[in-house]
Amino acid sequence: MKTSRFFYFLLIFLLTNVLFLSSGSAQDYTRWGLPEGAIARFGKGTLTDCVYLPDGHRLAVLSSSGTWIYDVRTGEALDLITEPFTEDMRLSPDGKTLAASSDGSVYLWDLQDRKLRSVLVGDTHRIGSLTFSPTGETVAGGTFNNAIQLWDLHTGKLLRTLVGHTDLNTRSMSIRFIAYSSNGKRLASVGWEDRATIRIWDVETGQLLQTITELPKHIYSVAYSPDSQSLVGGGSDSNIYLWDVGTGEHLKTLVGHTYAVGSVSYSRDGTTLVSGSWDKTIRFWNASTGKLLKTLAGHTDVVNTVIYAPDGKTVTSMSSYDGTIRFWDAETTKPLKTITGHTGSFGRAAAFSPDGQMLAHSGTADDTIPIRDVQGGQLLRTLTGPTDTVLSIAYSPDGRNLVSGNWDGHIRIWDVDTGELLKTLTGHEEGVPSLVYSPDGATLMSGSWDNTIRIWDVDTGQPLQTIIGNITELEPSQGVRAISLSPDGRTIASAGDEKVIRLWDVQTGKLTGSLVGHSNEIAAVAFSSRGTVLASGGDDATMCLWDVEVGKLLKVFEEPTKSSVLSVAFSPDGRILASGCFGVIRLRDTFTERSTVTLTGHTTWVRALAFSPDGRILASIDESGVVMLWDMNQVRWQ
């Protein structure tokens, strides 16, 4: 199974020739590298890391949707590698080898011959961090059991394993960061200990040379000076620390950031330090004196990567949270250009307009709501304003308005044509992850984490009813995660952390039934087009079908990956039932009970599913904000 995944990646790699040949065409990147059955991808994914290619004119950017190659001079996207399977990916210093970690091994590709070169095998633990030595002769990988493995790049032999870090009593953490000295003789590693500890190792012998303690709780990044004599680290306490590598002596502390420092980097001559911080700024420092030289503002959220271009003339900064990559003149510190289009997090909602011509979705880095043309993929307009993180979206039945439920508990109603914010409904005390209009559009139902379901008069914006969603006593943070309205508008189905689906009468607000069968919290519910069957998905890794009229459990589908089922949707004719979990969408034909069709392409939790009104297109959105459109006519049923 592992081999087939990587040879699939290799095939994609060979076809794109990504690092040596730009696409050279004006094709829409929303169509690049799509998985089978998909017809479009909106959003470039959440940013993870970036590295310059040796020519200095191209930047490889790792994201949740794959690895993008950008032209640094124009900011244009050139290519995309769409097999995002790795915990980490790194380029060798000469740009000839690509290393990618997955499933406890490191896979090496020869980029000139464009073929899989070798597989570096260590222990069975996952590898969460990679780095090449400056000469490219060795590769180091930090494992999820707090060890560091060193391989000979030419022979593929595991040279040694460095052991000394301790964990936080968890099995899910790896070595946080590893860095070679500029001369390749030393390796610095940062772990996840209860108190930050940096260990310096002799690469040749594997001997532990220094252990640097007396640090802030966490060190988020480290870098060697060009002469390999000093080490710099960015701390969780907003300070930057410099140490003498030979003695481990603390040399100085640079103070100026107001929040954690996520990235540090030396200039080529070692005279200047540049840092990126959670305080949204980039700062330039005199490395000798520690004097603050310049503070740059431009990012609207955490700056988690800053690097120098190979020629030292440009500094590149990246924010996974505001979704931008920014280029700055290293000498004048003036902004040069900005690459946008990458998504933020909390992709939770997607909705088709009633005529099926438009799609609105959440998950943008700036918390806006894009509305796109479904056929061409063009961005028609963007709903902006005090939206906060968007958790749910619904079109009014006439298609004129769009409503969003937000993290702040507010519900906002927008004019689709003008983008104007018409009104804001207040009353919920926590986020609103689920919204649905009544068939006539006169009322709106909302489900909230505050454990209430509210029914609103759309014209006045006033609440008509408030229903307590979960009846049993729960923790304060638990509440309603999803609601669905029957096609006749008479019954609300609600689900959440109570492990029970509740059925409510819309007119009276009274409980009319309870569906019991899930063994864990329930994340999603959806009525069929006839309203007699309800589908539900839960954290117990199952999807259930219920006869609503008699309250009977009809069937249980177990998720093969054992992951939570976070989204469910029926096609308009009720024939196809879609469910989403981690990286996978499954389709079931409810009429013929043909084998399940599996759609792959997402790399994280599939949070929402929506069929177009004619049932021909399925829209899916994952937690990183990437939206995929799938052509149901291309689905190959077994």
C-alpha positions in Angstrom: 0.0 0.0 0.0 2.9 2.3 0.9 4.7 1.6 -2.4 1.6 2.4 -4.5 1.1 5.7 -2.8 4.6 6.8 -3.6 4.7 5.6 -7.1 1.5 7.5 -7.7 3.3 10.6 -6.4 6.2 9.8 -8.7 3.9 9.5 -11.7 2.4 12.9 -10.9 5.9 14.3 -10.4 7.2 13.0 -13.8 4.2 14.4 -15.6 4.5 17.9 -14.2 8.3 18.2 -14.3 7.6 20.7 -11.6 11.1 21.9 -10.7 12.5 22.3 -14.1 9.7 23.2 -16.5 7.1 25.8 -15.7 3.6 25.2 -17.0 4.1 27.9 -19.6 0.4 28.2 -20.1 -2.4 30.4 -18.9 -4.5 27.5 -17.7 -6.5 28.1 -14.6 -4.6 26.7 -11.6 -8.0 25.7 -10.0 -7.8 22.8 -12.5 -4.2 21.8 -11.9 -3.5 18.3 -10.6 -7.1 17.4 -9.7 -8.0 13.9 -8.5 -10.2 11.6 -10.5 -13.8 12.9 -10.5 -13.0 16.5 -9.4 -13.6 19.4 -11.8 -12.2 22.3 -9.8 -10.3 23.2 -6.6 -10.8 26.6 -4.9 -8.2 27.8 -2.5 -4.5 27.0 -2.5 -4.5 25.4 1.0 -3.0 26.4 4.3 0.6 27.5 4.1 3.2 25.2 5.9 6.7 26.0 4.7 8.7 27.5 1.8 12.2 27.2 0.4 14.0 28.9 -2.5 15.1 26.8 -5.4 18.8 27.2 -6.2 18.3 29.6 -9.0 16.8 32.1 -6.6 14.0 32.9 -9.1 11.5 30.2 -7.9 10.0 29.5 -4.5 8.6 26.1 -3.5 5.7 26.5 -1.1 4.3 23.6 0.9 0.6 23.8 1.6 -2.3 21.6 2.6 -3.2 21.2 -1.1 0.3 20.3 -2.2 3.5 22.1 -3.1 3.2 25.2 -5.2 6.1 26.6 -7.3 6.0 30.4 -7.7 8.0 32.8 -9.9 9.6 35.1 -7.4 9.8 38.0 -9.8 6.2 38.0 -10.8 4.5 36.1 -8.0 2.8 33.9 -10.6 2.0 30.2 -9.8 4.0 28.0 -12.1 3.2 24.5 -11.1 1.6 22.3 -8.4 2.6 18.9 -6.9 -0.7 17.5 -5.7 0.3 14.5 -3.6 0.3 16.0 -0.1 1.3 13.0 1.9 4.3 14.1 3.8 5.0 15.2 7.3 7.9 17.3 5.9 9.6 18.0 2.6 13.0 19.5 1.9 15.3 20.3 -1.0 19.0 19.6 -1.0 21.4 22.6 -1.1 22.2 21.9 -4.7 18.6 21.6 -5.7 19.1 18.1 -7.2 17.3 16.0 -4.6 13.9 16.3 -3.0 13.4 14.6 0.4 9.9 13.8 1.6 9.0 12.0 4.9 6.0 9.7 5.2 5.1 6.5 7.1 8.4 6.4 9.0 10.7 6.6 5.9 12.3 9.3 3.9 11.9 9.2 0.1 14.5 10.8 -2.2 13.9 11.9 -5.7 16.6 12.7 -8.2 15.2 15.9 -9.8 17.5 15.9 -12.9 16.6 12.4 -13.9 13.1 12.8 -12.5 13.0 9.4 -10.8 12.7 7.9 -7.3 16.3 7.5 -6.2 16.1 5.7 -2.9 14.1 5.1 0.3 15.7 5.8 3.6 14.4 3.4 6.2 14.8 4.0 9.9 12.7 2.8 12.8 8.9 2.5 12.6 8.1 5.9 14.0 6.9 8.8 11.9 9.3 11.5 10.9 8.1 15.0 11.6 11.1 17.2 10.7 13.8 17.0 8.0 17.0 18.8 7.1 19.9 18.4 4.8 23.5 19.0 5.7 25.0 22.0 4.0 26.9 19.8 1.6 23.9 17.6 1.0 25.8 14.4 2.0 23.6 13.5 4.9 19.9 13.9 5.9 18.6 14.2 9.4 15.1 13.4 10.5 13.4 14.0 13.8 11.1 11.1 14.8 7.9 10.9 16.8 9.7 9.0 19.5 12.0 12.0 20.2 15.1 10.6 18.4 17.1 12.0 15.5 18.2 9.7 12.7 21.1 10.5 10.3 21.4 8.9 6.9 24.1 8.9 4.3 22.5 10.4 1.2 24.6 8.4 -1.3 24.4 4.9 0.2 21.0 5.2 2.0 22.6 3.8 5.1 21.3 4.8 8.5 24.5 6.2 10.1 23.3 6.7 13.6 20.4 7.6 15.9 20.8 10.4 18.4 18.8 9.8 21.6 18.5 12.2 24.5 15.3 14.2 24.3 12.4 13.4 26.5 8.7 13.9 25.7 5.6 15.5 27.3 4.0 12.1 28.1 2.5 12.1 24.7 2.9 9.9 21.7 2.0 12.5 19.1 5.0 14.9 19.4 8.3 14.8 17.4 11.5 16.7 17.6 10.3 20.3 17.1 13.3 21.6 15.1 16.7 20.5 13.8 19.4 22.5 12.2 22.9 21.8 10.8 25.7 24.2 11.5 27.0 26.0 8.5 30.1 23.8 8.3 28.0 20.6 8.7 29.9 19.4 11.8 27.3 20.1 14.4 23.6 19.5 14.7 21.2 21.4 17.0 17.9 19.9 18.0 14.9 21.3 19.9 12.5 18.9 21.6 9.1 19.1 23.3 10.3 18.8 26.8 8.4 20.3 29.7 11.0 23.1 29.6 12.7 24.0 26.4 16.1 22.3 25.9 18.5 22.6 23.0 21.0 19.8 22.4 24.1 20.2 20.2 25.5 17.0 18.7 28.7 16.0 16.9 27.5 14.8 13.5 30.5 12.5 12.9 30.4 10.6 16.3 26.9 11.2 17.5 28.2 12.5 20.7 26.1 15.0 22.7 28.3 18.1 23.1 26.1 20.6 24.8 22.8 20.8 26.5 21.4 24.3 26.7 18.8 24.9 29.4 17.5 27.8 31.4 15.3 28.8 28.4 11.6 29.9 28.0 9.0 27.1 28.0 9.4 26.6 24.3 11.9 27.4 21.5 10.1 27.6 18.2 13.1 27.8 15.8 16.9 27.8 15.8 19.5 28.8 13.2 23.3 28.7 13.1 25.4 31.8 12.2 27.3 31.5 8.9 30.5 31.0 10.8 28.9 28.2 12.9 30.1 29.8 16.1 26.7 31.1 17.3 23.2 29.7 17.6 20.0 31.8 17.7 16.6 30.7 18.9 13.1 32.3 18.9 11.3 31.8 22.2 7.7 31.5 23.3 8.3 34.4 25.7 8.7 36.8 22.7 12.5 37.1 23.1 15.4 36.0 20.9 18.3 34.2 22.4 21.9 33.9 21.2 24.4 31.3 22.5 28.0 30.4 21.9 28.0 26.9 20.3 31.3 25.8 21.7 30.6 26.6 25.3 26.8 26.7 25.4 27.1 30.2 27.0 24.2 32.6 26.7 25.6 35.6 24.8 22.6 38.0 24.6 18.9 38.3 24.5 17.1 40.5 21.9 14.0 42.1 23.3 11.3 43.8 21.2 8.7 41.4 20.0 5.5 41.3 22.0 4.6 37.7 21.3 6.3 34.4 20.5 9.0 34.3 17.9 8.3 31.7 15.3 11.2 32.0 12.9 14.7 33.4 12.9 17.3 33.6 10.1 20.8 35.1 9.6 21.9 37.2 6.7 24.6 35.6 4.5 27.3 37.7 6.1 26.0 37.0 9.6 25.7 40.7 10.5 21.9 40.8 10.5 19.2 38.7 12.1 15.6 38.7 10.8 12.8 37.3 12.9 9.1 36.7 12.4 6.7 36.7 15.3 3.2 35.9 16.5 2.8 39.7 17.0 2.4 39.9 13.2 5.7 41.8 12.7 9.1 41.1 11.1 12.2 42.6 12.8 15.7 43.2 11.7 18.5 43.1 14.3 22.2 43.8 14.4 23.6 40.4 15.3 26.6 41.8 17.2 25.0 44.4 19.3 21.4 43.1 19.5 20.1 46.5 18.4 16.7 46.6 16.7 17.2 48.0 13.2 13.8 47.9 11.7 10.2 46.7 12.3 8.1 45.7 9.3 4.3 45.5 9.5 2.1 44.1 6.7 0.9 40.6 7.8 -2.4 40.6 9.5 -1.7 37.5 11.6 1.1 35.3 12.9 4.4 35.3 10.9 5.8 31.8 11.2 8.5 31.8 8.5 11.2 34.3 7.4 14.0 33.3 5.1 16.7 35.1 3.0 16.8 34.5 -0.8 20.0 32.8 -2.0 21.5 36.1 -3.1 20.8 37.7 0.3 19.0 40.6 -1.4 15.4 39.6 -0.5 13.7 38.5 2.7 10.6 36.3 2.3 8.0 36.0 5.1 5.0 33.7 5.3 1.9 33.5 7.5 -0.1 30.3 7.6 -2.9 32.3 9.2 -3.4 35.3 6.9 -2.5 33.1 3.9 0.1 35.5 2.3 3.7 35.2 1.3 5.5 38.6 1.3 8.8 39.7 -0.3 10.9 42.5 1.2 14.0 44.3 0.0 16.7 43.1 2.5 18.6 46.4 2.4 15.8 49.0 2.3 13.2 46.7 4.0 10.6 48.0 1.5 7.8 45.6 0.5 8.3 44.2 -3.0 5.2 42.0 -3.7 2.6 39.8 -2.0 1.3 36.4 -3.0 -2.3 35.7 -1.9 -4.9 33.0 -2.5 -3.9 30.6 0.2 -6.6 29.6 2.6 -6.7 30.0 6.4 -8.2 27.4 8.7 -11.7 26.6 9.8 -13.1 25.6 6.5 -16.6 24.6 7.7 -19.3 25.6 5.1 -20.2 25.5 1.5 -23.6 26.2 -0.1 -25.0 26.3 -3.7 -27.4 29.0 -4.7 -30.9 27.8 -5.4 -30.3 27.9 -9.2 -27.0 26.1 -8.8 -25.1 28.8 -10.6 -23.1 30.1 -7.6 -21.2 28.6 -4.7 -20.4 30.4 -1.5 -17.9 29.0 1.0 -16.0 29.8 4.2 -12.3 29.1 5.1 -10.6 32.2 3.7 -7.6 33.6 5.6 -9.4 36.9 6.1 -12.7 35.4 7.2 -14.6 36.7 4.1 -17.1 34.8 2.1 -16.3 34.3 -1.6 -19.1 33.7 -4.1 -18.0 31.9 -7.2 -19.4 31.0 -10.6 -19.7 27.2 -10.5 -19.1 26.6 -14.2 -16.1 28.9 -14.8 -14.8 29.1 -11.2 -14.5 32.9 -11.4 -14.8 34.9 -8.2 -18.0 36.9 -8.6 -17.9 38.9 -5.4 -16.7 38.7 -1.8 -18.8 39.4 1.3 -16.7 41.4 3.6 -17.3 43.0 7.0 -17.3 42.1 10.6 -17.7 38.4 9.8 -15.4 36.7 12.3 -14.7 33.1 11.6 -17.5 31.7 9.4 -18.9 28.4 10.6 -22.0 28.0 8.5 -23.6 29.3 5.4 -27.1 29.1 3.8 -28.9 30.7 0.8 -32.4 31.9 1.2 -34.9 30.0 -1.0 -35.2 32.9 -3.5 -31.4 33.2 -3.7 -31.4 36.9 -2.9 -29.8 36.6 0.5 -27.1 34.6 2.1 -26.8 34.0 5.8 -23.6 33.2 7.8 -23.2 31.8 11.3 -20.0 33.0 13.0 -17.7 32.1 15.8 -18.8 35.1 17.8 -22.3 33.8 18.0 -23.7 36.3 15.6 -25.7 35.5 12.5 -25.3 37.9 9.5 -27.6 38.3 6.6 -26.2 39.6 3.3 -27.6 40.8 0.0 -26.0 38.5 -2.6 -26.1 40.9 -5.5 -24.7 44.0 -3.7 -22.7 42.3 -1.0 -24.3 44.6 1.6 -24.7 43.4 5.1 -28.4 43.7 5.8 -28.7 42.8 9.4 -27.1 41.0 12.3 -29.0 38.6 14.5 -27.7 38.4 18.1 -28.6 36.2 20.9 -26.4 33.1 20.8 -23.6 33.2 23.3 -21.2 30.9 21.3 -20.5 29.9 17.7 -23.2 29.0 15.2 -22.1 25.9 13.3 -25.4 25.1 11.6 -28.1 27.2 9.8 -31.1 26.4 7.6 -33.9 28.4 6.1 -37.6 27.3 6.2 -39.0 26.4 2.8 -40.8 29.7 2.4 -37.8 31.7 3.6 -39.8 33.5 6.4 -37.9 31.9 9.2 -34.3 30.8 9.9 -33.2 28.1 12.3 -29.7 28.1 13.9 -27.9 25.6 16.1 -25.2 26.8 18.5 -22.4 25.6 20.7 -24.3 27.4 23.5 -26.7 24.4 23.5 -29.6 26.2 22.0 -31.6 26.1 18.7 -33.2 29.4 17.8 -35.9 30.1 15.3 -35.8 33.6 13.9 -38.2 35.9 12.0 -36.1 36.9 9.0 -37.8 40.2 8.4 -37.6 41.5 11.9 -34.5 39.7 13.0 -36.2 38.7 16.3 -36.1 35.2 17.8 -39.4 33.4 17.8 -38.4 30.4 19.8 -35.4 29.1 21.8 -35.0 25.4 22.2 -32.5 23.7 24.6 -30.8 21.3 22.3 -29.2 18.8 24.6 -31.4 17.7 27.5 -28.9 15.8 29.6 -26.5 17.6 31.8 -23.3 18.4 29.9 -20.1 20.2 30.3 -20.5 24.0 29.6 -18.5 23.8 26.3 -20.7 21.2 24.8 -23.7 22.0 22.7 -25.5 21.7 19.3 -23.1 20.8 16.5 -25.6 20.3 13.7 -29.2 20.7 12.7 -31.3 19.7 9.7 -34.8 20.7 8.7 -37.3 18.2 7.1 -38.4 19.1 3.6 -41.9 20.0 4.8 -40.4 22.5 7.3 -42.1 20.8 10.3 -39.3 19.0 12.1 -35.8 20.0 13.2 -33.3 17.3 13.8 -30.5 18.3 16.1 -27.2 16.6 17.1 -24.2 17.3 19.2 -22.3 16.1 22.2 -25.2 14.3 23.9 -24.8 11.2 21.6 -28.5 11.4 20.9 -30.4 12.9 17.9 -33.4 15.0 19.0 -36.4 15.7 16.8 -38.3 19.0 17.5 -41.7 20.4 16.3 -41.0 23.7 14.6 -44.3 25.3 15.5 -44.3 24.4 19.2 -40.7 23.8 19.9 -41.6 20.6 21.7 -39.5 17.4 21.6 -41.2 14.8 19.4 -38.6 12.0 19.4 -35.1 10.8 20.2 -32.9 8.6 18.1 -30.4 6.6 20.1 -27.6 4.5 18.6 -24.4 6.4 18.3 -21.8 5.6 20.9 -20.0 9.0 20.7 -20.7 12.6 19.9 -22.7 13.3 16.7 -21.2 15.8 14.2 -23.7 15.9 11.3 -27.3 15.2 10.4 -29.2 15.4 7.1 -32.8 14.6 6.0 -33.4 12.8 2.7 -35.5 14.6 0.1 -38.6 12.8 1.1 -38.0 13.5 4.8 -38.6 10.0 6.0 -35.0 9.0 6.4 -32.3 10.8 8.4 -28.5 10.3 8.0 -26.1 11.1 10.8 -22.3 11.0 11.2 -20.4 10.8 14.4 -17.1 10.7 16.3 -17.7 6.9 16.7 -16.6 6.5 13.1 -20.0 5.5 11.9 -22.8 6.9 9.7 -26.3 5.8 10.6 -29.6 5.8 8.6 -32.8 6.3 10.6 -36.5 5.8 9.8 -37.7 9.1 11.3 -41.4 8.3 11.4 -41.0 5.2 13.7 -37.6 6.2 15.2 -35.9 3.0 14.0 -32.2 2.6 13.2 -32.2 1.2 9.7 -28.5 0.7 9.0 -25.0 1.5 10.3 -22.0 2.1 8.0 -18.7 1.8 9.7 -15.9 4.1 8.5 -13.0 1.9 7.3 -10.4 4.4 8.4 -11.9 4.6 11.9 -12.0 8.4 11.7 -14.9 10.6 12.7 -17.7 11.2 10.1 -18.0 15.0 10.2 -20.3 15.6 7.3 -23.3 14.0 5.5 -25.5 15.0 2.6 -28.2 13.5 0.4 -28.4 14.2 -3.3 -31.7 16.1 -4.2 -33.3 12.9 -5.5 -32.2 11.0 -2.3 -30.3 8.4 -4.3 -26.7 9.2 -3.4 -25.6 9.6 0.2 -22.3 11.3 0.7 -20.2 11.3 3.9 -16.9 13.0 4.8 -14.2 12.1 7.2 -10.4 12.6 7.3 -9.2 13.2 3.7 -11.9 11.0 2.3 -15.5 11.3 0.8 -17.6 8.2 0.5 -20.6 7.9 -1.8 -23.3 5.3 -1.4 -26.2 4.5 -3.8 -29.2 4.2 -1.6 -31.4 2.7 -4.3 -29.2 -0.2 -5.6 -26.8 -0.4 -2.6 -23.9 -0.6 -5.1 -20.4 -0.6 -3.6 -19.1 2.5 -2.0 -17.2 5.0 -4.2 -14.3 6.8 -2.5 -13.2 10.3 -3.5 -9.7 11.3 -2.4 -8.0 14.6 -2.7 -8.5 16.4 0.5 -5.7 16.2 3.1 -7.6 17.0 6.3 -11.1 16.7 7.8 -13.9 17.1 5.3 -16.2 19.5 7.2 -19.1 20.1 4.8 -20.7 18.6 1.8 -23.4 20.1 -0.5 -25.0 18.8 -3.7 -26.0 21.3 -6.4 -29.8 21.5 -6.9 -29.7 19.3 -10.0 -27.5 16.7 -8.2 -24.8 16.8 -10.9 -22.1 18.4 -8.7 -20.9 17.7 -5.2 -19.1 20.5 -3.3 -16.8 19.6 -0.4 -14.7 21.7 1.9 -12.0 20.6 4.3 -10.7 22.1 7.5 -7.9 24.0 5.7 -10.4 25.9 3.6 -9.9 24.0 0.3 -13.1 23.5 -1.7 -13.4 20.7 -4.3 -16.1 20.3 -6.9 -16.9 16.8 -8.1 -18.7 15.7 -11.2 -21.2 13.0 -10.3 -21.3 11.8 -13.9 -17.6 10.9 -13.6 -18.1 8.7 -10.6 -17.3 5.1 -11.4 -19.7 2.8 -9.5 -18.5 -0.7 -9.1 
